[in-house]
Amino acid sequence: MGKIIAIANQKGGVGKTTTSINLTASFAAMKRKVLLIDLDPQGNATVGSGVHADQVQYTSSQVLCNEVPLKDALVKTAGGFDLLATHQELIVAEMQLLQAPQREQRLKSILTPHINDYDYILIDCPPSLSVLTVNALVAAHSVLIPIQCEYFALEGLSALLNTIEQIRNTINPALHIEGLLRTMYDGRNRLALDVSAQLLAHFPERVYRTVIPRNVRLAEAPSHGTPVLHYDEKSQGAMAYLALAGEILRRGQ
């Protein structure tokens, strides 16, 4: 059975979408069948995967509103993975979803019939606790949390952990933390070292050994509409996400 991982953090600018795109591409490079769901109305995971939502017939909006089945909306990317693209119209769909019965269960009901079609389904969540994020957490088996090692990182993490606990206690008792990922990491920065040490002290079993460094190639890749692995496979960013994919695979064995 495939595994659904929500990539979430209520704090923006922590490398969430970068992780969604590049971890998905790394799994695909390791011959895993992967689906990336862009659930952020900004659509950055869509563009960063080389897909322009204006050129796609159906997006996540139509799927979430039960207008088309999931399989009709999927796009095959150059990165070797399937994508459920998103357009800004998802904001309208989100408002409609607020009025729907069992609104928190919509994405789960859509993904359940397809769980055996993929090794991994990754969901790029919006940087807020919206009905879209709740849908992702209800549908997911686990949550991967990217964390930038800066001053407010632990405060944002505490709020997200509380949200996950509420979801687990009410709707999705199987939900667990897949891991905490240190992103945009600069080992020369004293604050980054201090925050990293605090994370390791508080969550020794949950923090990935892999860290994602600050890397120019990693920052450039989205503007070229491609995962960093296909932009510069020898870059530090590409190697880091390959290492992360390998670590997740080993943990799952």
Buried (B, 14 or more C-beta within 10 A) or exposed (E): EBBBBBBBBBBEEBBBBBBBBBBBBBBBBEEBBBBBBBBBBBBBBBBBBBBEBEEBEBBBBBBBBEEBBBEEBBBEBEBBBBBBBBBEBBBEBBEEBEEBEEBBBBBBEBBEEBBEBBBBBBBBBBBEBBBBBBBBBBBBBBBBBBBBBBEEBBEBBEEBBEBBEEBBEEBBEEBEBBBBBBBBBEEEBEEBBEBBEEBBEEBEEBBBEBBBBBBEBBEBBBEEBBBBBBBBEEBBBBBBBBBBBBBBBEEEE
